[in-house]
Amino acid sequence: MTMQKHDYPNIGETLYSAELPNGLQLRVVPKKGFATFYAAFAANYGGADRRFELDGETIDTPAGVAHFLEHKMFDLPDGDSAMNLLSANGAEPNAFTSSDMTCYYSQCTKSFEENLRLLLHFVSTPYFTPETVQKEQGIIAQEILMGEDNPGMAIYYQLLCQLHARHPIRDRVAGTVESISGITDKTLYGCHRAFYAPSNMALCVEGDVDPERIYAIALEALPQERMPVPHADYGEAEDLLPAECFASREMPVSAPQFLAGFKCAPAAEGDDYMRASILGDMASDILMGESSALYQRLYEQGLINPSFGGAFEMMPGVAYLYAGGDSKDANAVTDAILREAARIAAEGVDEDYFRRIRKASFGANLRGLNSFENIAVTLTEGYFHGYDPLRFPEVFESITPEDVAAFLKTNVTAERMVLSRIVPKQ
């Protein structure tokens, strides 16, 4: 056997894993009797990976290269599009770029091996010309301008700039119209060579497949050489105080919108990363989720409406909790959030409430195993950050009410908070 088998009896899953000679990480989740096949081929490269070291050289790139590269990778040298070929072959292909990864995926019910080979081929075979890059600049510029007119996106990136003084997560994944104007075919070829080496990628496959067969296809279809892995440089570490506590912007919206953000200590890679992510999500739900006492009070007082919601986000070097929605009195909402966090920190989390939230959060993770896309992305993120995401039941068992109270006491404070607002244009 070239692949290692991992059984997870408490969630009823089996995973096969291997590292190919070229460094590619392969993960296969067999689904006997299923008609659907799913493959995700991802690079450990996202919008925030703008400065990196490779072969002893430090390289700086404009904002938006990872996203631009994702757009252009579907082009084939013969003038056709991999998107068209996969679609004609019965597959549903797509891709996305986040702050810390780029993922190409394909789902189908027939011709899976052929579609998998095509996926591996086009992602590992760059083809750019000055003319096609210039044309794409115009297309992506329109996409960027549309995003700038979107209030939800505008307030979110305003929040990120308030929270972080230097980290490149401040910048939009797509970049700006100005930054992408500096991207050339040479830029794309260089970043593809650096980040799209199999040693910096992961392939996840699910369906009624033979793991050894998937290994053989990947071994045959991909470059054989093992390349060095680039080291991303996010700059000087952020301190835990926000860069700017308050910001407001006028836009054509019907009601004032706000986001309150709290800067948290980033987690180390590995098991600590998974635990921090689960703990942050649970703390957010316990403090201000839809079933929390705080949410009910704010809703009854008319300070929030169903648009209100929160989340906890992380990537290397940063972590933050945020919440918001429509409100005519954002200051009253943030004051209530701070008071409730201080109360829970002092009095502790109610045991019954904690168990309900933990059970609900665990159930959401368990239901996520029903989604092929969710499994593939989760396994990929886990590998890139050094943990096994299918071990989540053990992590849930390790988190206590005291952990949640300590998280809120440390992180949800006035010193760590920023307030971002979008108000109706006069």
C-alpha positions in Angstrom: 0.0 0.0 0.0 1.3 3.5 -0.9 -1.5 5.1 1.1 -2.1 5.2 4.9 -5.5 4.4 6.2 -7.1 6.4 9.1 -10.3 5.3 10.7 -12.6 7.7 12.7 -15.2 5.4 14.3 -16.8 8.2 16.3 -17.9 10.0 13.1 -18.0 7.0 10.8 -15.4 8.2 8.4 -12.3 6.6 6.8 -9.5 8.6 5.2 -6.5 7.6 3.1 -3.5 9.8 3.0 -0.1 9.9 1.2 2.7 12.2 0.2 3.8 11.7 -3.4 7.5 11.8 -4.2 7.0 15.3 -5.7 5.7 16.5 -2.3 2.0 16.6 -3.1 -0.3 15.8 -0.2 -3.1 13.4 -1.2 -6.3 12.8 0.8 -9.0 10.4 -0.3 -12.3 9.8 1.4 -14.0 6.7 -0.1 -17.8 6.9 -0.3 -19.0 3.5 -1.3 -22.2 3.5 -3.3 -22.3 7.2 -3.9 -22.9 8.5 -7.5 -21.1 11.7 -7.0 -17.3 12.3 -7.4 -15.5 15.3 -6.1 -12.0 16.5 -6.5 -10.3 19.7 -5.0 -6.8 20.7 -6.0 -5.5 23.5 -3.8 -2.4 25.6 -3.5 -1.2 27.0 -0.1 -1.3 30.4 -1.6 -3.9 33.2 -1.1 -4.4 36.9 -1.4 -2.3 37.7 1.7 0.8 35.9 0.3 2.3 38.9 -1.4 5.8 38.8 0.0 7.7 35.5 0.1 11.1 33.9 0.2 12.2 31.3 -2.3 15.7 30.0 -2.9 17.1 32.7 -0.6 15.5 35.5 -2.5 12.7 37.8 -1.1 10.0 38.6 -3.7 7.3 41.3 -3.4 4.2 41.1 -5.6 1.2 43.4 -6.0 -2.1 42.9 -4.2 -4.4 40.6 -6.2 -1.9 38.2 -7.9 -3.3 35.0 -6.4 -6.9 35.9 -7.5 -5.7 37.0 -10.9 -3.8 33.7 -11.3 -6.9 31.8 -10.4 -8.8 33.5 -13.2 -6.1 32.8 -15.8 -5.4 29.2 -15.0 -8.4 28.0 -16.9 -6.8 29.2 -20.2 -5.3 26.5 -22.3 -2.5 26.9 -24.9 -4.8 25.8 -27.8 -7.2 28.7 -27.1 -9.8 26.5 -25.3 -10.9 26.8 -21.7 -10.6 24.1 -19.1 -13.9 25.3 -17.8 -15.6 24.5 -21.1 -13.9 21.1 -21.5 -14.9 20.0 -18.0 -18.4 21.2 -18.4 -18.7 19.4 -21.8 -17.5 16.3 -20.0 -20.4 16.4 -17.5 -18.4 18.1 -14.7 -19.2 21.2 -12.6 -15.9 23.0 -12.2 -15.1 26.2 -10.3 -12.4 27.8 -8.1 -12.0 30.3 -5.3 -9.2 32.4 -3.8 -9.3 33.3 -0.1 -6.7 35.2 2.0 -4.6 32.0 2.5 -5.4 29.5 -0.2 -6.5 29.0 -3.8 -8.7 26.0 -4.6 -9.8 24.5 -8.0 -12.6 21.9 -7.8 -14.7 19.7 -10.0 -17.8 17.6 -9.3 -19.3 15.0 -11.6 -21.3 11.7 -11.8 -19.5 10.3 -14.8 -16.1 10.3 -16.5 -14.4 11.0 -13.2 -10.9 9.8 -14.0 -10.9 11.9 -17.2 -12.1 14.9 -15.4 -9.5 14.4 -12.6 -6.7 14.2 -15.2 -7.9 17.4 -16.8 -8.1 19.2 -13.5 -4.6 18.2 -12.6 -3.3 19.1 -16.0 -4.7 22.6 -16.4 -3.8 23.7 -12.8 -0.2 22.5 -13.3 0.2 23.9 -16.8 0.4 27.7 -16.9 -0.3 29.6 -20.1 -0.2 33.4 -20.2 0.5 36.0 -22.8 0.8 39.8 -22.5 -2.4 40.2 -24.5 -4.5 37.8 -22.4 -3.2 39.3 -19.2 -4.1 42.8 -20.3 -7.6 41.7 -21.3 -8.1 40.1 -17.9 -7.0 43.3 -16.2 -10.1 45.0 -17.6 -12.4 42.1 -16.5 -11.0 42.0 -12.9 -11.0 45.8 -12.7 -14.8 45.7 -13.2 -15.2 43.0 -10.6 -13.1 45.2 -8.1 -15.2 48.3 -8.8 -18.4 46.3 -8.2 -17.0 45.1 -4.9 -16.2 48.7 -3.8 -19.8 49.6 -4.3 -21.0 46.7 -2.2 -21.7 48.0 1.4 -21.2 44.6 3.0 -17.7 44.2 1.4 -16.8 47.8 2.0 -17.6 47.7 5.8 -15.8 44.4 6.2 -12.5 45.6 4.7 -12.8 48.9 6.5 -13.0 46.7 9.7 -9.9 44.7 8.7 -7.9 47.9 8.2 -9.0 49.2 11.6 -8.0 46.0 13.3 -4.6 45.5 11.6 -1.8 48.0 11.1 0.3 46.0 8.7 -0.8 42.5 8.0 -1.7 42.0 4.3 -5.2 40.7 5.3 -6.1 44.4 5.2 -6.0 44.3 1.4 -8.8 42.9 -0.7 -8.1 39.5 -2.1 -8.8 40.8 -5.6 -6.5 43.8 -5.1 -7.2 47.2 -6.4 -7.5 48.6 -9.9 -4.1 50.2 -9.5 -2.4 47.1 -8.0 -3.5 44.7 -10.7 -2.3 47.1 -13.4 1.2 46.1 -12.3 0.6 42.4 -13.0 2.3 40.9 -16.1 2.6 37.5 -17.6 6.0 37.3 -16.0 4.5 38.0 -12.6 2.0 35.1 -13.1 4.6 32.7 -14.3 6.8 33.5 -11.3 4.1 33.0 -8.7 2.9 29.8 -10.4 6.4 28.4 -10.3 6.7 29.3 -6.6 3.3 28.4 -5.2 1.8 25.8 -7.6 4.6 23.3 -7.2 3.1 19.9 -6.0 5.1 20.3 -2.8 3.0 23.3 -1.9 -0.4 21.8 -2.9 -3.0 19.3 -1.7 -5.4 17.1 -3.6 -8.6 15.8 -1.9 -10.9 13.3 -3.6 -14.2 11.9 -2.5 -16.5 9.3 -4.0 -16.8 5.6 -4.8 -13.1 5.4 -5.7 -10.0 3.3 -5.1 -7.4 5.4 -3.2 -4.5 3.5 -4.9 -5.9 4.4 -8.3 -6.1 8.1 -7.4 -2.5 7.9 -6.2 -1.5 6.4 -9.5 -3.3 9.1 -11.6 -1.8 11.9 -9.6 1.7 10.4 -9.9 1.3 10.1 -13.6 -0.4 13.4 -14.3 1.7 15.8 -12.3 5.3 17.1 -12.6 7.8 14.6 -11.0 10.3 17.1 -9.6 10.1 18.1 -5.9 10.4 21.9 -5.7 11.3 24.0 -2.7 8.3 25.4 -0.7 8.1 29.2 -0.6 8.0 30.9 2.8 5.3 33.6 3.2 6.4 36.7 5.0 3.5 38.7 6.5 5.7 41.4 7.9 6.3 42.4 11.5 4.0 40.7 14.0 0.9 42.7 14.9 0.4 43.8 18.5 -3.0 43.2 20.1 -4.2 46.9 20.0 -6.2 47.9 17.0 -4.8 50.3 14.4 -7.9 52.6 14.4 -10.8 52.4 16.8 -13.5 54.1 14.8 -14.3 54.6 11.2 -17.4 55.7 9.3 -18.2 56.0 5.6 -21.2 57.3 3.7 -22.7 55.0 1.1 -26.1 54.8 -0.7 -27.7 52.4 1.9 -31.2 52.5 3.3 -30.2 52.0 7.0 -27.0 52.5 9.0 -24.8 49.4 9.2 -22.1 48.5 11.7 -19.4 45.9 12.5 -17.7 45.6 15.9 -14.4 43.8 15.8 -12.2 42.4 18.5 -8.5 41.7 17.9 -7.5 38.3 19.3 -4.1 36.6 19.7 -3.2 34.5 16.7 -2.8 30.8 17.3 0.2 28.7 16.5 0.0 26.2 13.6 -1.0 22.6 14.4 -3.6 21.3 16.9 -3.6 24.7 18.7 -4.9 26.2 15.5 -7.9 23.9 15.3 -8.7 24.3 19.0 -8.5 28.1 18.8 -10.9 28.1 15.8 -13.5 25.9 17.5 -13.2 27.8 20.8 -13.6 31.2 19.1 -16.7 30.0 17.2 -18.2 28.7 20.4 -17.4 31.9 22.3 -19.0 33.9 19.6 -22.2 31.8 19.7 -22.4 31.8 23.5 -21.9 35.6 23.7 -24.2 36.8 20.9 -25.6 33.9 18.9 -29.3 33.8 18.1 -30.1 31.7 21.2 -28.1 34.0 23.6 -29.7 36.2 26.2 -27.9 39.2 24.7 -29.3 38.7 21.2 -32.8 38.4 22.6 -32.5 41.6 24.7 -31.0 43.6 21.8 -33.7 42.3 19.4 -36.6 43.1 21.9 -35.1 46.6 22.4 -35.1 47.2 18.6 -31.4 47.7 18.5 -30.7 44.8 16.1 -32.8 42.9 13.5 -32.3 39.5 11.8 -29.3 40.9 9.9 -27.2 40.8 13.0 -24.6 38.0 13.2 -21.1 37.3 14.2 -18.1 35.1 13.5 -14.5 34.2 14.5 -11.8 34.3 11.8 -8.2 33.3 11.7 -5.2 33.0 9.4 -1.5 32.9 10.2 -0.6 35.9 12.2 -4.1 37.2 12.8 -7.4 36.3 14.6 -10.5 38.4 15.2 -14.0 38.1 16.4 -16.6 40.4 14.8 -20.4 41.0 14.7 -22.8 43.5 13.2 -25.7 44.3 11.0 -28.3 47.1 10.7 -28.7 49.3 13.7 -29.6 52.9 14.4 -27.5 52.9 17.6 -24.3 50.9 17.1 -22.8 52.4 20.3 -25.6 50.9 22.4 -25.1 47.5 20.8 -21.3 47.5 21.4 -21.8 48.7 25.0 -24.1 45.8 25.6 -21.7 43.3 24.0 -18.9 44.5 26.3 -21.1 44.4 29.4 -22.3 40.9 28.6 -18.7 39.6 27.9 -17.6 41.1 31.2 -20.5 39.5 33.1 -19.8 36.0 31.6 -16.1 36.4 32.3 -16.9 37.2 36.0 -19.8 34.8 36.6 -18.8 32.0 34.3 -20.9 30.3 31.5 -24.1 28.6 32.5 -23.4 24.9 32.3 -26.6 23.9 30.6 -26.3 26.7 28.1 -22.7 25.7 27.4 -23.7 22.1 26.8 -26.5 23.2 24.4 -24.1 25.4 22.4 -21.4 22.8 22.3 -23.8 20.1 21.1 -25.2 22.5 18.4 -21.7 23.4 17.2 -20.6 19.8 17.2 -23.7 18.9 15.2 -22.9 21.6 12.7 -19.5 20.1 12.2 -21.0 16.6 11.9 -23.5 17.7 9.3 -20.6 19.3 7.4 -19.4 15.7 6.6 -22.5 15.4 4.4 -21.0 18.0 2.0 -18.2 16.8 -0.3 -17.1 20.4 -0.8 -16.9 21.1 2.9 -14.9 17.9 3.6 -12.4 18.7 0.8 -11.9 22.3 1.9 -11.7 21.4 5.6 -9.1 18.6 4.9 -7.0 21.0 2.8 -7.1 23.8 5.4 -6.2 21.2 8.0 -3.1 20.1 6.1 -2.0 23.6 5.3 -2.2 24.6 9.0 -0.8 21.4 10.4 -3.8 19.6 12.0 -6.3 16.8 11.3 -9.8 18.3 11.1 -11.5 14.9 11.4 -10.3 14.8 15.0 -12.8 17.6 15.9 -14.8 15.4 18.4 -11.7 15.2 20.7 -11.3 19.0 20.5 -14.9 19.7 21.4 -14.6 17.4 24.4 -11.5 19.3 25.6 -13.2 22.7 25.7 -14.7 23.8 29.0 -17.0 26.7 30.1 -13.9 28.1 31.8 -12.1 28.2 28.5 -15.0 30.3 27.0 -15.1 32.7 29.9 -11.3 33.2 29.7 -11.5 33.8 25.9 -14.2 36.5 26.4 -12.3 38.1 29.4 -9.1 38.3 27.3 -10.4 39.3 23.9 -13.8 41.0 24.1 -12.7 44.2 25.8 -12.9 47.9 25.0 -9.1 48.0 24.4 -9.3 45.3 21.7 -12.5 46.7 20.0 -13.0 48.7 16.8 -16.3 50.0 15.5 -16.9 50.3 11.8 -19.9 52.0 10.3 -21.6 52.7 7.0 -24.2 55.4 7.1 -26.8 56.6 4.5 -25.4 59.1 2.1 -26.8 62.6 2.7 
